[in-house]
Amino acid sequence: METTNGKTIRAIVTGITGMVGEGVLHECLLHPQVESVLVINRKPSGIAHPKIREIIHQDFFDFSSIESQLTGYNACFFCLGVSSVGISEDVYYRMTYKLTTHVAETLSKLNPDMTFGYISGGGTDSTENGRLAWARIKGKTENDLAKLPFKANYAFRPGFIKPTKGLKYTHKFYNYIGWLFPIGRAIYPSGFCTMKELGLAMINSVLKGYDKKILEGKDIIAFGKA
């Protein structure tokens, strides 16, 4: 893979025990301009690689004991999240808005040169006034992240994601619905991206920057090229 410029990325990646976080980490480990990756988990990931350093930390609402280890990074790919299915609006708000903004506020103080990439979702409601609670909460999260003093801040809104083959944390239901991807990509291409495209779009946001802060599916596909 050719490099786009001489810049290197030192990234913090969260959520690597989920499908998206693992997929983004995978692209980081493959990319020649990603120099190092810090992963923060509640339990050991079992992933060993020369680029990776791992911190085991239980409370994502309190990073005070590990703050000294979170400096010197110029990117955060925030892939940590929960599904709104089966949980109350209050719990979803805490685990989506409160947790994400708390981590981001901490990192923005420690790394002013950081580009922060947030995995949001297709259908997110930027007005914060829509009917769907999850969409309003995601919208509020995006809006308030954009106010933080990062060097740059991007929200990524993928729809259906084709997982990277061979990774550990792919949702089992993709075994049954994966056949839909080529059909959906042909009919509604902006709603169907690959995990590789999403990971590379996040990496390229640091290396190249974008003229928009919210990236919908069509943007992820366009920017998710090597």
Secondary structure, DSSP 8 states (H G I E B T S, - for coil): ---SSS--EEEEEE-TTSHHHHHHHHHHHH-TTEEEEEEEESS------TTEEEEE-S-TT--TTTGGGS-S-SEEEE-----STTS-HHHHHIIIIIHHHHHHHHHHHH-TT-EEEEE--TT--TTS-SS-HHHHHHHHHHHHHTTS--SEEEEE---EEE--TT-TT--TTHHHHTTHHHHHHHH-GGGEEEHHHHHHHHHHHHHT--S-SEE-HHHHHHH---
